[in-house]
Amino acid sequence: MLDRPPRNALTAAFAEAIVGALDDVGADRRVRAMVLTGAGRTFCAGADLLDGPESLRRLLEDDGADRPGYREPAARIVTAIRRLRVPVIAAVNGDAAGGGATISLAADVRYAAAGARFSFPFTRLGVCPEGASTYHLPRLVGPGRAADWLLSGRRIDADEALAAGLVSRLLPADRVLEEARAWAREVALRCSPAAVAATRGLLAAAPDTPEAASAAESRTLVELAAGPDCPEGVSAFLERRDPRFRPVDTLSRTP
């Protein structure tokens, strides 16, 4: 849970704590799905700008932005999410702005409260998008709509987000987390961790052509069919029972 009152705004230290928690999830073989949500009524307000006009510049300076290969806080969180082999569902319980919206894009699935709003206000703050949002957003909503949202920095209400395909479901605010947990439980109880991890990897690879996608799928299919989860899954299907899949050795992967 993103928990930094009052609006879960990002600082370098808070980002490092989030990355550490995500890495702990990746190291725990018992975890088969993860729900990401915000404490209170906001998902995440993005960078903490309450220190005034120099807030963002100081945040980056204090974070060591002059280091070679530097990645800003939201980018490090996004990378940690993508490293996971377990699926991640974002329960967007309230507004997701800037880095908060960026983080939600890295999830595999997004459920949102009916009153939630998304925004990518970077150009209005005199900066550019971050956290791989120029990669994720066009793939989720299409390049034209992504350009509209990223260039204008305008707010996107929940209905527009649903129509665009950014979120899968809109729910009353008091049911978002409950329904996201139900989705995660369904995956955890009924799906092979190895197959889920492999499918997540195939989706992340985003091949440029159907032929490349088919080749990667065929290789992975053969590998999984030779493993222990395939006969167990087929047996469970035929016997109409819940499967008993084994955990994989590690739940972290390289993006």
Secondary structure, DSSP 8 states (H G I E B T S, - for coil): -B--TTTT-B-HHHHHHHHHHHHHHHH-TT---EEEEBSTTEEE--B--TT-TTHHHHHHHHTTTTSTT---HHHHHHHHHHHBSS-EEEEE-SEEETHHHHHHHTSSEEEEETT-EEE-GGGGGTS---TTHHHHHHHHH-HHHHHHHHHH--EEEHHHHHHHTS-SEEE-GGGHHHHHHHHHHHHHHHS-HHHHHHHHHHHHH--SSHHHHHHHHHHHHHHHHTSSHHHHHHHHHHHTS-------S-SB---
